[in-house]
Amino acid sequence: MKNGEHESRCIDYAMGFDKNGGQRLELLFENADGEKGNVFLSFSGRAVEWTLKKMRALGWEQGLVLDSLKTNAVIVRAYEEEYQGKAQKRHDIQLPEFGGIMTKPKDRMNEGAAQKFLRQFGGGESEQSYREPPADPHSDPNPNGDGW
């Protein structure tokens, strides 16, 4: 695949081992232009959490049936990365749940905290810029009572 972001589908996969003997899943993707690229997902250490999220984004729910990995189209980012002085082609799945934002939900400010912080720079109340409204629009998500 050319460098950039491509809506793509998994067309094949294989479970295997990396050079250190760790388990991995190799996925072959194809975009609408017929360009192909491989993504390698690791089951080692902290990578397991991201591997499972990416598998679920593809349509895998749980269990031994991996054909569900071919269910959903996802965004595959193709790029080059230098490794040992040589450019290497890389591909990675962009998780739709984050919409390209890499800050994990647990590390994000709620809207009340974000607005309180931004007020110091002269900002007034913003238009509805939060990602998700609270369950009760009259509830106060900020324990200090600042409200929205």
HELIX and SHEET records of a PDB file:
HELIX    1   1 ALA A   47  LEU A   58  1                                  12    
HELIX    2   2 ASP A   67  LYS A   70  5                                   4    
HELIX    3   3 PRO A   96  PHE A   98  5                                   3    
HELIX    4   4 PRO A  105  ASP A  107  5                                   3    
HELIX    5   5 GLU A  111  ARG A  119  1                                   9    
SHEET    1   A 5 LYS A  36  SER A  42  0                                        
SHEET    2   A 5 GLN A  23  ASN A  31 -1                                        
SHEET    3   A 5 GLY A   4  PHE A  17 -1                                        
SHEET    4   A 5 VAL A  74  TYR A  83 -1                                        
SHEET    5   A 5 LYS A  86  GLN A  94 -1                                        
END                                                                             
